[in-house]
């Protein structure tokens, strides 16, 4: 399958609308004529000019027999009808008129009736894919289940951005299948494998064991997959790649590594990492930690400043409060105590707490993580996180102090910070 691509690597450069449209037309026009197509898209926790892209794709694919969109939520909460309209930039009346022929659905990961088993990754194969990162806590055979709606279609089209990612290395591509529209088994095993490897080792790496597991599962999907992989810069696009999901992902990840990594000359001691409002729970807002941990010196601190944030997790909150936030080895050395907790929750916990060790019953995190939000001091103590009153935070006191080892990140969560050495 030909890869249709248009990108600009120069600092600050954006693709004009004409280039975006022409690349999409070259890659999609007449490809799906009279076929039933399901388009997988991200939710509001990913930066993307989705309203523009939705209209372009609908216009280009007007010769399909059926065109539907599904939000690849993973375990994120479902969007109500109004939120779905906002996501793709249409009004409720437009949904009932101009776009009445276009279906719009949420993925439902926790509903067994909504899932279809398409294969199995055996324990031996999983061990081979995990390589040196394999651990008995990954368990046995993994059922590969996916939203059963997919078999109603002739083609799957993934439309999503690529960024450095804490679980898989770079987001995008077949990740929109697993865990995007998968069952809990693949969600848990991929996230826990990423936690075993650790953020410090996996984030910003294109080819990882977790990516290998995802691609292995993707081969079991009984519907052909095409990818529109996008590299976002600010509110626009620096790259559009359309074609085979492997080639398009690899090209986008290579560009993302140029666009989405900021290199510092030396590590910093403190970071005020400002989580934007699109992260409406700590489950996603924790990206403000993930993207900064590699830049923080041992013993340093990341303050997640999110004065809008009130919720740890709408879906997983009870489990998170049960276990708190801890380093990886805290769980591994007490596995019998925690093995009943969903592995995806344990992965989130250790991703937030960061690297560290657990020796003779004592936990030694490499860095401190402090939450400055509407989640109060008592709750932070239960979660094993620090607390800072957001009313006490003065942004100017953090600004322009990199020479002192103090860093302000006004919009955290998508740009990865690394040290040159």
C-alpha positions as CSV (number, residue, x, y, z in Angstrom):
1,X,0.0,0.0,0.0
2,X,1.4,3.4,-1.0
3,X,2.2,5.8,1.8
4,X,0.9,9.3,1.1
5,X,2.7,11.9,3.2
6,X,3.2,15.6,3.6
7,X,5.2,17.0,6.5
8,X,7.2,20.0,7.6
9,X,10.0,19.5,10.1
10,X,11.1,23.2,10.4
11,X,10.6,24.7,13.8
12,X,7.1,26.2,14.1
13,X,6.1,25.4,10.5
14,X,2.5,24.2,9.8
15,X,0.9,22.5,6.9
16,X,-1.5,24.7,5.0
17,X,-5.1,23.5,4.6
18,X,-4.5,22.8,0.9
19,X,-1.7,20.4,1.7
20,X,-3.7,18.6,4.3
21,X,-6.7,18.2,1.9
22,X,-4.6,17.1,-1.0
23,X,-2.8,14.5,1.1
24,X,-6.1,13.1,2.4
25,X,-7.6,13.1,-1.1
26,X,-4.5,11.3,-2.6
27,X,-4.7,8.6,0.1
28,X,-8.4,8.2,0.4
29,X,-10.3,9.2,-2.8
30,X,-11.9,6.2,-4.4
31,X,-10.2,3.8,-2.0
32,X,-13.5,2.8,-0.2
33,X,-16.1,3.3,-2.9
34,X,-19.4,1.5,-2.0
35,X,-17.8,0.0,1.1
36,X,-18.8,0.2,4.7
37,X,-16.1,2.2,6.7
38,X,-15.6,2.6,10.4
39,X,-13.3,5.6,11.4
40,X,-11.6,5.4,14.8
41,X,-11.0,8.8,16.4
42,X,-9.6,10.1,19.8
43,X,-11.5,11.7,22.5
44,X,-11.0,15.3,23.9
45,X,-7.9,14.3,25.8
46,X,-5.8,14.5,22.6
47,X,-4.8,17.7,20.9
48,X,-6.1,17.5,17.3
49,X,-8.0,19.8,14.8
50,X,-10.6,17.1,14.7
51,X,-13.5,19.3,13.6
52,X,-11.6,20.2,10.5
53,X,-10.5,16.6,9.8
54,X,-14.0,15.2,10.4
55,X,-15.5,17.4,7.7
56,X,-12.6,16.7,5.3
57,X,-12.9,13.0,5.7
58,X,-16.7,12.9,5.4
59,X,-16.5,15.0,2.2
60,X,-13.7,12.9,0.7
61,X,-15.5,9.6,1.6
62,X,-18.9,10.5,0.3
63,X,-18.9,7.6,-2.1
64,X,-18.9,5.0,0.7
65,X,-21.9,2.8,1.3
66,X,-21.7,3.5,5.0
67,X,-19.5,5.9,7.0
68,X,-19.4,5.7,10.8
69,X,-17.1,7.1,13.5
70,X,-16.2,5.5,16.9
71,X,-14.4,7.2,19.7
72,X,-11.5,4.9,20.7
73,X,-11.9,5.5,24.4
74,X,-9.9,2.7,25.9
75,X,-11.3,2.9,29.5
76,X,-12.0,6.7,29.3
77,X,-15.6,7.7,30.2
78,X,-18.1,7.7,27.4
79,X,-19.1,11.0,25.9
80,X,-22.7,12.1,25.9
81,X,-24.5,13.2,22.7
82,X,-23.6,16.9,23.1
83,X,-20.0,16.1,24.0
84,X,-19.7,13.9,20.9
85,X,-20.9,16.8,18.8
86,X,-18.4,19.2,20.3
87,X,-15.7,16.7,19.8
88,X,-16.1,16.7,16.0
89,X,-17.2,20.3,15.8
90,X,-20.8,20.0,14.8
91,X,-24.1,21.2,16.3
92,X,-26.8,18.8,17.4
93,X,-29.0,20.0,14.6
94,X,-26.2,19.3,12.1
95,X,-26.0,15.8,13.4
96,X,-29.6,15.3,12.7
97,X,-29.5,16.9,9.2
98,X,-26.2,17.4,7.3
99,X,-24.5,14.5,9.0
100,X,-27.5,12.3,9.6
101,X,-25.9,9.6,7.4
102,X,-22.8,9.4,9.6
103,X,-23.0,7.2,12.7
104,X,-21.1,8.3,15.9
105,X,-20.4,5.8,18.7
106,X,-18.5,5.4,21.9
107,X,-16.4,2.3,22.6
108,X,-17.7,0.3,25.5
109,X,-14.7,-1.7,26.9
110,X,-16.5,-3.0,30.1
111,X,-19.5,-4.5,28.4
112,X,-18.8,-8.1,27.4
113,X,-21.8,-8.1,24.9
114,X,-20.0,-5.2,23.0
115,X,-16.9,-7.3,22.5
116,X,-15.8,-10.0,20.1
117,X,-12.9,-12.3,20.6
118,X,-10.7,-12.5,17.5
119,X,-7.7,-14.5,18.8
120,X,-5.3,-15.2,21.6
121,X,-1.8,-14.2,22.3
122,X,-0.4,-17.2,24.1
123,X,1.7,-16.9,27.2
124,X,4.8,-18.2,25.3
125,X,4.3,-15.7,22.5
126,X,3.8,-12.9,25.1
127,X,7.0,-13.9,26.8
128,X,8.8,-13.8,23.4
129,X,7.4,-10.3,22.6
130,X,8.2,-8.9,26.1
131,X,11.8,-10.2,25.9
132,X,13.9,-9.2,28.9
133,X,11.0,-7.2,30.3
134,X,8.8,-10.3,30.8
135,X,7.6,-10.9,34.4
136,X,5.3,-13.6,35.8
137,X,2.9,-10.9,36.8
138,X,2.0,-10.6,33.1
139,X,0.0,-13.8,33.5
140,X,-0.9,-16.4,30.9
141,X,-2.7,-16.4,27.6
142,X,-4.3,-13.0,26.6
143,X,-7.7,-13.0,24.9
144,X,-7.7,-10.5,22.1
145,X,-11.2,-8.9,22.2
146,X,-12.3,-6.0,20.2
147,X,-15.5,-4.0,19.7
148,X,-17.8,-6.3,17.9
149,X,-19.1,-3.5,15.6
150,X,-15.9,-3.8,13.6
151,X,-17.1,-6.9,11.8
152,X,-20.0,-5.0,10.3
153,X,-17.6,-3.0,8.2
154,X,-15.4,-3.7,5.1
155,X,-12.7,-1.3,6.2
156,X,-11.3,0.3,9.4
157,X,-9.8,3.8,9.1
158,X,-7.8,5.1,12.0
159,X,-7.6,8.9,12.3
160,X,-5.4,10.1,15.2
161,X,-2.3,11.9,16.3
162,X,1.1,10.6,17.3
163,X,2.9,11.8,20.4
164,X,5.6,10.4,22.7
165,X,3.7,8.0,25.0
166,X,4.4,6.6,28.5
167,X,3.1,3.0,27.8
168,X,3.9,2.2,24.2
169,X,6.7,4.6,23.3
170,X,4.7,6.7,20.8
171,X,1.0,6.9,20.6
172,X,-1.2,6.4,17.5
173,X,-1.5,3.8,14.9
174,X,-2.8,0.4,15.9
175,X,-3.0,1.7,19.5
176,X,-6.4,2.9,18.4
177,X,-7.4,-0.8,18.2
178,X,-5.6,-2.0,21.3
179,X,-6.3,-0.6,23.8
180,X,-8.5,2.0,21.9
181,X,-11.5,-0.3,21.1
182,X,-10.4,-3.5,22.9
183,X,-11.4,-5.5,25.9
184,X,-9.9,-5.3,29.3
185,X,-7.4,-8.1,28.7
186,X,-5.3,-6.2,26.1
187,X,-5.7,-2.9,28.0
188,X,-4.3,-4.4,31.2
189,X,-1.4,-6.5,29.7
190,X,-0.1,-3.6,27.5
191,X,-0.2,-1.1,30.3
192,X,1.4,-3.4,32.8
193,X,4.1,-4.4,30.3
194,X,4.8,-0.7,29.8
195,X,5.0,-0.2,33.6
196,X,7.5,-3.1,33.9
197,X,9.7,-1.5,31.3
198,X,9.2,1.9,33.0
199,X,8.6,5.3,31.5
200,X,12.2,6.3,31.7
201,X,13.1,3.4,29.3
202,X,10.1,3.4,26.9
203,X,8.8,6.9,26.4
204,X,9.8,8.4,23.1
205,X,11.0,5.1,21.7
206,X,9.4,4.0,18.4
207,X,9.8,0.2,18.4
208,X,9.0,-1.3,21.9
209,X,7.8,-4.6,23.2
210,X,4.4,-3.0,23.9
211,X,4.2,-1.9,20.3
212,X,5.1,-5.4,19.3
213,X,2.2,-6.8,21.4
214,X,-0.2,-4.3,19.9
215,X,0.8,-5.1,16.3
216,X,0.6,-8.8,17.0
217,X,-3.0,-8.3,18.1
218,X,-3.8,-6.1,15.1
219,X,-2.9,-8.9,12.8
220,X,-5.9,-10.8,14.2
221,X,-8.4,-8.1,13.3
222,X,-10.5,-9.6,10.5
223,X,-11.0,-6.2,8.8
224,X,-8.4,-4.3,6.7
225,X,-6.9,-1.3,8.5
226,X,-5.8,2.0,7.0
227,X,-4.2,4.8,9.0
228,X,-4.3,8.5,8.9
229,X,-1.5,9.4,11.3
230,X,-1.1,13.0,12.2
231,X,1.6,15.0,13.9
232,X,0.2,18.0,15.7
233,X,2.1,21.2,16.3
234,X,0.3,23.9,18.4
235,X,-3.2,24.1,16.9
236,X,-2.2,22.8,13.5
237,X,-0.5,19.9,11.8
238,X,3.1,19.4,10.9
239,X,2.6,16.0,9.3
240,X,-0.1,13.9,7.6
241,X,0.6,10.3,6.7
242,X,-2.0,8.0,5.0
243,X,-1.6,4.4,4.2
244,X,-0.6,1.0,5.7
245,X,-0.9,1.3,9.5
246,X,2.7,0.2,10.1
247,X,4.3,2.5,7.6
248,X,2.2,5.5,8.4
249,X,2.8,5.1,12.1
250,X,6.5,4.7,11.7
251,X,6.7,7.9,9.6
252,X,4.6,9.8,12.1
253,X,6.6,8.6,15.1
254,X,9.9,9.7,13.4
255,X,8.5,13.2,12.8
256,X,7.0,13.3,16.3
257,X,10.5,12.6,17.7
258,X,11.6,15.9,16.1
259,X,8.5,17.9,16.9
260,X,7.5,16.7,20.4
261,X,10.7,16.4,22.3
262,X,12.4,19.3,24.0
263,X,16.0,18.8,24.9
264,X,17.4,20.5,28.0
265,X,21.1,20.9,28.7
266,X,20.8,19.8,32.3
267,X,18.3,18.2,34.6
268,X,16.0,20.4,36.8
269,X,15.2,20.2,40.4
270,X,11.6,21.4,40.4
271,X,8.9,21.6,37.7
272,X,5.6,23.3,37.7
273,X,3.8,21.2,35.2
274,X,0.5,22.8,34.2
275,X,-2.1,20.3,33.1
276,X,-4.6,21.8,30.6
277,X,-8.3,21.6,31.1
278,X,-8.7,18.9,28.4
279,X,-7.4,16.6,31.2
280,X,-10.5,16.5,33.4
281,X,-9.3,13.7,35.7
282,X,-5.9,12.7,37.1
283,X,-6.1,9.5,35.1
284,X,-5.2,11.6,32.0
285,X,-3.8,14.7,33.7
286,X,-0.9,12.5,35.0
287,X,0.6,13.0,31.6
288,X,1.9,16.2,33.1
289,X,4.2,13.9,35.2
290,X,5.0,11.3,32.5
291,X,6.4,13.8,30.0
292,X,8.6,15.5,32.6
293,X,10.1,12.7,34.7
294,X,13.1,12.2,32.4
295,X,14.1,15.8,32.8
296,X,14.0,15.8,36.7
297,X,17.1,15.2,38.8
298,X,17.2,12.5,41.5
299,X,15.4,13.9,44.5
300,X,13.6,16.6,42.5
301,X,9.9,17.4,42.4
302,X,7.2,17.7,39.8
303,X,4.2,19.8,40.8
304,X,1.1,19.0,38.7
305,X,-0.7,22.3,38.7
306,X,-4.4,21.7,37.7
307,X,-6.7,24.0,39.6
308,X,-9.6,22.8,37.5
309,X,-9.1,19.1,38.4
310,X,-11.5,17.5,41.0
311,X,-11.4,13.8,40.1
312,X,-8.8,11.1,40.3
313,X,-10.7,8.8,37.9
314,X,-14.3,8.5,37.0
315,X,-13.9,4.8,36.1
316,X,-10.9,3.6,38.2
317,X,-11.1,5.9,41.2
318,X,-12.1,3.3,43.8
319,X,-9.2,1.0,42.9
320,X,-6.7,3.9,42.8
321,X,-7.7,5.1,46.3
322,X,-7.4,1.5,47.5
323,X,-3.7,1.1,46.4
324,X,-2.4,4.7,46.2
325,X,0.5,5.7,44.0
326,X,3.7,3.7,44.4
327,X,6.9,2.7,42.5
328,X,6.9,-0.4,40.4
329,X,8.8,-2.6,42.8
330,X,6.4,-1.8,45.6
331,X,3.8,-3.9,43.7
332,X,6.2,-6.6,42.4
333,X,7.6,-7.4,45.8
334,X,4.1,-7.7,47.3
335,X,2.4,-9.2,44.3
336,X,0.0,-11.5,46.2
337,X,-1.3,-8.5,48.0
338,X,-2.1,-6.6,44.8
339,X,-2.7,-9.2,42.0
340,X,-6.5,-8.8,42.3
341,X,-6.2,-5.1,41.2
342,X,-6.6,-4.5,37.5
343,X,-3.1,-4.3,36.0
344,X,-3.9,-1.2,34.1
345,X,-4.6,0.6,37.5
346,X,-1.3,-0.6,38.9
347,X,0.4,0.6,35.8
348,X,-1.1,4.0,36.2
349,X,-0.1,4.1,39.8
350,X,3.6,3.4,39.2
351,X,3.7,5.6,36.1
352,X,2.6,8.6,38.3
353,X,4.9,7.8,41.1
354,X,7.9,7.4,38.8
355,X,11.0,5.4,39.1
356,X,12.3,4.1,42.4
357,X,12.9,1.1,44.6
358,X,11.4,-0.8,47.4
359,X,13.9,-2.2,49.9
360,X,13.2,-4.0,53.2
361,X,9.7,-2.7,53.3
362,X,10.6,0.9,52.6
363,X,9.7,2.8,49.4
364,X,12.3,5.1,47.8
365,X,10.8,7.1,44.9
366,X,13.4,8.8,42.7
367,X,11.4,12.0,42.6
368,X,8.6,13.7,44.5
369,X,5.2,14.2,42.9
370,X,2.9,16.9,44.3
371,X,-0.6,17.6,43.2
372,X,-2.0,21.1,43.2
373,X,-5.7,20.8,42.3
374,X,-9.1,20.6,43.9
375,X,-8.2,17.1,45.2
376,X,-7.5,18.1,48.8
377,X,-4.6,17.4,51.2
378,X,-6.3,14.5,53.0
379,X,-7.0,12.8,49.6
380,X,-3.4,13.4,48.4
381,X,-2.1,11.8,51.6
382,X,-4.3,8.7,51.0
383,X,-2.9,8.6,47.5
384,X,0.7,8.9,48.7
385,X,1.2,12.1,46.8
386,X,2.2,15.6,48.0
387,X,-0.2,18.5,48.1
388,X,0.1,22.2,47.3
389,X,-2.7,24.6,47.6
390,X,-3.3,25.9,44.0
391,X,-4.3,29.3,45.4
392,X,-0.7,29.6,46.7
393,X,0.8,29.0,43.2
394,X,2.2,32.2,41.5
395,X,3.2,31.4,38.0
396,X,5.6,34.3,37.8
397,X,7.6,32.8,40.6
398,X,8.3,29.8,38.4
399,X,9.0,31.6,35.1
400,X,12.4,32.0,33.5
401,X,14.4,30.2,36.1
402,X,15.8,27.2,34.2
403,X,19.3,28.4,35.1
404,X,18.3,27.8,38.7
405,X,17.0,24.3,38.0
406,X,13.3,25.5,38.1
407,X,11.1,24.8,35.0
408,X,7.6,26.1,34.2
409,X,5.7,24.1,31.6
410,X,2.5,26.1,30.7
411,X,0.8,23.3,28.8
412,X,2.1,19.9,29.9
413,X,1.2,16.4,28.7
414,X,2.2,16.1,25.1
415,X,5.8,17.5,24.8
416,X,8.4,15.2,26.2
417,X,11.3,16.8,28.1
418,X,14.7,15.1,28.0
419,X,18.3,15.8,29.0
420,X,20.9,16.0,26.2
421,X,23.5,13.9,28.0
